[in-house]
Amino acid sequence: MGKVTGFLEIERHDRKYTPVAERLKHFQEFVVPLSEKETRDQAARCMNCGIPYCHGTGSAAPGTPGCPVNNQIPDFNDLVYQDNWEEASRNLHSTNNFPEFTGRICPAPCEASCTLNIDDNPVTIKTIECAIVDRAWDNGWIKPEIATQKTGKKVAVIGSGPAGLACAQQLARAGHDVHVYEKHARAGGLLRYGIPDFKMEKGIIDRRVVQMEAEGVTFHYGAHVGADSSVDPRELVGQYDAIALTGGAEAARDLLIPGRELDGIHFAMDFLPQQNRRVGKEPAVGADILAGGKHVVVIGGGDTGSDCIGTSFRQGAKSVTQLEIMPAPPERENKGLTWPNWPLKMRTSSSQAEGAIREYAVLTQHFSGENGKVAKLHCVKVDDKFKPLPGTEFDIDAELVLLAMGFVHPVHEGLLKTLGVELDQRGNVKANLSDYQTSLPKIFSAGDMRRGQSLVVWAIREGRLCAQSIDRFLMGSTDLPR
């Protein structure tokens, strides 16, 4: 623990954002880190709470409180308080391959389950985590961890999102010859092509790729496994001793209502990657989808919707309205009913705070337009069973509509159908939590492709567990940590 009486003496103080007017001018990160002293003071607030739910439960089951990768949070808080940052970095990396990712974009279930959150003042765990790893990079403490012995086994990892990267890094450190197949031009999956640069700049991914290449991982870019005239997954089965399917859940949920065919209605994941490619100076893919000078409506109230809002404002949108079919959550949760689990309560993202209009309990019934282009959404308020309330109909002007209603399952065409892997009732790759094996010999799966749409921290967790199972499958036993 940190200082014994720290939580009594020191108030919670977290990172700030640069002013809205300033940050809307660019796509760089805009979080202002705490000073070293401020970070150590915040670490000192970690208390001897008896049962640190922030750790997580050690279970990979959904809905469990705390940290999915089981970060040893009181331990690294104490190390920061003691000014032992290098050991704090070692501790942090013992459970999490990429704390600089989670320190930026994780919603921090650890803080929700912190004992001090009973009083709405949890330890700033996410901020401390990010400070540790950023300091480690700045001081050159993060180096390639090269296996001392090679096993002679070859493993293919299909997909280079956080699950694939974690799985590949762990397997390379166990001495296997690891090859990552990525359909895009660069590694990262949704970290690179879905999450805007103002939330996480992509050089953060690039330096990890350099580390992994030094550890022996080979990246194959532009390799869309299972797509026409690309890599045949059946050939990979013959070439490798094991295969990990770690792609995303990319089949987006559509809104099939009258007027859907009008121009100007797009999936969020057709819009967001374009801007990321512009920032990354990659060639454009598809016709430009731009929000500049337009009334934009984002349908969907989650993180992807927020990313659309922030990107639209930076492109110069005239207005941005976000619609959510769910009722507005309470401003404050009932701690007695929810803690230490993740609470349902009103949250305002940095992008929503940049000027978005938010509407809850709204159903879009149809789109209308002029000259083949969308111009209006025709909406109605709904009750808690999502039934329209008569007399509450209203219209919204819209020249660009972005559908950010989540994802239903991985894309089935191509890779999964060619392999013939069994799917679960939700359309995800069927693989259990004990060994991550699919219905096919030597083929494993982890991350969103297995569990469905989820968080980056869960992807890292599953990637690590999948690597452990593959290592045991290939070698009969494993020394890889959970």
N, C-alpha and C positions, 0 to 999 in steps of 0.2 A: 504494500500500500504506500501511498505518498505520505504526506504530513498527517499525523494522527488527528489533529484538530483542523486540518485544512478546509474541510467542507463546512465547518462552522465559521471560519474566519474570512474565507475568500468567496466572492460572488462569482457566478458563472459569467464568463466573458468569451464571446466567440468571434470568429473572423467576420469582417465586414465586406460589403461590396462597394466598388467605386460608384459614384452617382450615375443614375440612369442616363442622363443626357450625355455623359462622357462615354459610357460603355456601349451605347447604341451606335457609336461611330465606327466600331471595329468588331472583329470576330475573335479577338484574343480573350484569354481568361481574365476575369475582373475581380477575383476574390483577393482581398488584402490579408496576407498571413499575419498571425500574431508574432510579436517579438519573441526572442528566446526566453526572456524573463516571464512574459505573459504566458507562454506555453508551459513553462515549468510550474508557474503558479496554478494553472488549470489542472495540471497533472497531480498537484498536491491535494486537490479536492477529492481524489479517489479514496474511498473510505473502506475500512475493514468491515464489509457488510455481511460477512458470514457466508452467504450463498451468492456469488457473483454471476447473476443471470446474464450479464453482458458477454460472458464467455461463449454462450450457446450451450446446448445440451449434449453435443456429441452425436446427435441424430441428424440424418439427412432428410428426415421427413418434413414436409411443408408445415408451416404454422408454428414451429417451435420457436421459443423466444431466444433473443440474443444473437450472437454472431454466427452465421452459417459456417465460416471457416474455422471457428473455435479459436480466434485470436486470444492470446493470454493477456487480456487487457489490464488487469491490475498490475501484472508484472511489468509491462512496458511503461505504464504510467509511473510506477515507482522508479524505474531506471531513468526516465526523463527527469523526474523530480531530483534524483541523485546526480544529475548532470552526466550520466553514462549513456550518451546517445548512440555510440557504436554498438554497445551490447543491446540497447533497445531495438536497433535495426536488426540485429541477428535474431532476437526474440520474435520480432514481427514477421520476418521472412521465414521463420520456422513453420508457420501455419499458412501464410499467404504469399503466393508468388509475386503478386502485383499490387502491393498496398497503395501505390500512387494512383492506380485506377479507382480502387474503392474509397480512398481518401478524398476523391473528387466527386464521384458519381453515385456512391452507395447511399441509400436513404437512411442508413445507420439504425438498424433494429437494435443494435447494442445500446444506443442511447435511450431508446424507448424502454428497454428493460433494466436500465440503471436504477439502483435503489433510490438515488437522489431524484429520479424522475417522479417519484411519488409526490414530490413537492414542486414538480415542473422545473427543476434545476439540475438536469443530468450533467455528468462530466462530459466535457467536449471531446469525446473519444475520437470522432472522425477527424477533427482538426489536429489532435495530437498525433494520430496515425500518419496523416499527410505530412506533418512537420518532420516526423522521424525519417520517413523515406526520402523526402526532398533533401534533407540535410545529409543523408547517406549518399545520395547521388552527388551532391555538391562537394563532398569530402572524398569521393573516390572509394568509398567502402564497398560498393556493390560491384563485384567482379564475376566473371564467368566461373561456374563451378563445374569443372571438367572431370568426367568420370575417370578414375585411375585404371579401370579395366573395362574392356569392351566385351559384350556378350556374344557378338556375332548374329544377333537377332535384329530383324528389320520390322519396323512398325510404320504404317501409314496413318496419319491423322488428317481427316477430311474436314476442313473448316478451320479458320484461324482466328475465331473470336476468342473470348476469354477462356471458355472451356477447352478449346483446342490448344491454345497457347499454354495453359497450365498443364494439360495432359502431356503435351510434347516436351515441355521443359523437364518435368519430373522423369519421364521415360529416358530422356537423353542423359540425365544425371545418374540414372541407374545403369548406364552403359550401352543402351540400345541405339541402333542406327535409325533415327527418326526422320521421316519425310512428311512435311505438312503441305497439303494441297489446298490452294486458295483460288477461288474463281475470279477474284478481283485483282487489280494491279499491285496491291499492297496488303500487308497483313493487318488484322485487327477486327474484321467482321463489323458488327454494328458499333463497336468502339470507334472505328475509323469512319464508317459510312453512315451511321445513324446518329450518333451523339455529336452535337455541334462543337466546333472548336472553342466556342466561348465557355463551354463546360469542361472540355479537356482538349488541350492542344495535342496534335498528333505526333510531335517530336517525342512525347512521353512514350508512345508505342514504339517508335523507331529505335530508341535506345535499348529497349528490351529485346527487340528483334536482333540487334547487333550482339547483345549478350548471348542470346540463344544460339545464334550462328556460331559463335566462338565455342559454345558447349557441344557443337556437333549437329545441331538441327539444320536440315536442308529445307528451304522453302521453295515451292513450285507455284509461281504466280500465273494468273490467266489460265489456270487448270480447273475447268468446270467439270468436275467428275460426274459422269452420267449424261451430260448434255451432248447434243449432236456435234460430231466432228471434234470431240474433246477426249478426255480420258475415260476409258471404259472401266467401270468399277470391277467387272468380272476379271479383267486382266490384273488389277491390283490384288485381288484375292489370291491369285496364283503367284504374285511376286513377293508378297509380304507374309510374315509370320503372324501378324495380328493387324487389325484395322480398327480405328476409333472413328465413329461417326459423331462429329461435334459441330454440325452446322446449326443454324438458327431455326426458329419457328417463323418462317417468312411468309406464310400464306395469310394475307391480311383479311380482317373481317370487313366485308363490304356492306354498303347500304343500298339495297336493291329496291328502290322506290321510284315512282314516276319522275322522269327528268334526269335520271342518273347518266344518260348518254350525252348530256350537254357538255360542251367544252368548258374547261375551267374547274372540273371536279376531279381531284387526284388523291391517290393514297399518299399518306405522309411519307412513306418510304420510297416514293418516286420524287418527292420534293426535297427532303433533307439531304440525301446523298449528293444531289447536284451541287448544293452550296458547299458541302465538304470537299468535293472535287475541285471547285473553283478556288477555295482557300489553299488546297494542296497542290494547285497548278497541274491537276490531272486533266486529260481530255474529257470533254463533255460527253454524256451518254443520254441520248434522247433530246427532244425539243425542250427548250428552256421553260421552266415553270418558275415564275417570278412574282413576288408580292408587291413590288414597288408601285405606289400610286393607286392601290386597289383596296376595296373593302374585303377583308379576309374573314372567313368563318372557319373555325377549327371545330370539328365534331369529335368529341372525346376528351375526357378530363384528366388523363393520366400524364406520365412523364413525356411520352411522345408528343402529345398535344402541346405541352409546355415548350418542347423543343421547336415545334412549328411556330409558336407565338414569338419566341425570341428571334428566330431566324427571319420571320416576316417583318418584325419591327426593324431589324438591321438592314433589310432590303428596302425599307421605306414605305411600308404599308400605310394606307390612309387610316385604317382602323382594323382592329382584330377583336373578334368576338369568339368566345369559347363556349360550346354547348355541351352539357352533360345530362344524360338521361336519368342518372341517379339523383335523389334528393340531396340538398345541401347538408353536409355532415355537421355535427355540433361543433361549436367553437372550442370546447374542451371536453375531453373524454371523462368517463366515470372511472377513476383510478381503481376503485374497489372491484370493478367488473373486468377491467382490461389488463392492468399491469400484472406480470411483466411482458405480456404479449403486445404485438403491434396494434396500436389503437386506431380506430376510425375517428378522425377529427378534421376540422378545417385546416388545410395547409395552403400556403401561398408560395409558389415557386418564384425564383428571381425573375423568370420571364413573365409570369403573370403580373408581377409587381411593376413591370415596365409599361403598363397601361391597358392591359386586356380587359374587356368586358366579359364577365363570367355569368352564365345563366345555368341554373340547375333545374332538374325535373322537366326537361324539354325534349320533345320528340319531333324530329323533322318528318313531315308527312309526304312532301314532294318538292321538287325543284322546278323552277320555271326560268325561262330565259328569252333572249332576243337574238335573232340571227344565229341560232345554234349555240349561243354562249350563255352560261348561267348568269342570272341577274338577281334572283331572289330565292330564299328558302321560306317555305310555308310550314310553320311550326305550331305546336299546341303544347300546353302544359299537361303533365300527367300526374296521376296519384302514385302512391307507394307500390302499387302493383303494375305500374307503367300503362295504365289505361287512360286514354285522353279525357280531359275534363272539358265538357261542353262550355262554350263561351269564352275559352281562353286562347283561341287561335290568334296568331300574330305572324307578321312577315319580317324578314331580315334581308337587307340589301347585301349582295355578295357577288363579287367578280372573281373570287378564287375561293374554292371550298377544299379543305384538306381533311381527309378521313383518317382519324387517329383513334380508332376504336379497338385497337389491339390486334392480336394475331391468333388464328384458330389452331394451327399446327404447322409442322414443317411442310415444305413443298414435296408432294409425292412423286410428281413426274420426274423422270430422269433417274437420279441416284437410287432412291428407295424402291421404285418399281422395278428397275433393272436388277437390283440385288434380290428382290423378293422378300425383304425383311418383314417380319410380322409387326403390325401396328396395334396400339392399344385402342380402347373404345373412343378415345378423344382424337385419334389420328396421329398420335406421336409414336416414335419408334419404341417398341415394347422391350424394356430391359429392366431388370429388378435392381433394388438398392443394395443387394448383398455383393454382387460381382459385376454389374453393369453389362452382362453378356446379353446379346440379342438372341433371336431364334436361330441364327446362323452360326456355325462353328467359327471361332476365332474373330468374330466381329462384335465389337462393343459399341456402346453409345452413351453420351453424357451431355449435359447442358440442355439448352432449350429444345434441341431435337428430341431429347428423351422426356423431359419434364414439362415441355410447353413453355410459353412466354413467361419469363421470370427475371430475376435480378442478376447483375454482373457478379455479385458475391456468391450467389448460388452456382453460377456457371464455373467459377474458379474452384469452388468446393467439389463439384461433381467431376471436373477435369482431373483434380488430384486423386480422388477416389477411383476413378476409372483407370488412371495410370497405375495405381497400386494393384488393381485387379489384373491388368494386362501383364504387369511384371510377375505377379504370382502365377498367372497362366503360362507364361513363357519359361519361367525358371523354377517353378515348384514352390517357391517361397519369395518373400519380398522384405526389404529393409526400408522401403519408401514409407514416409510418415503419412498419417491421415490428413 
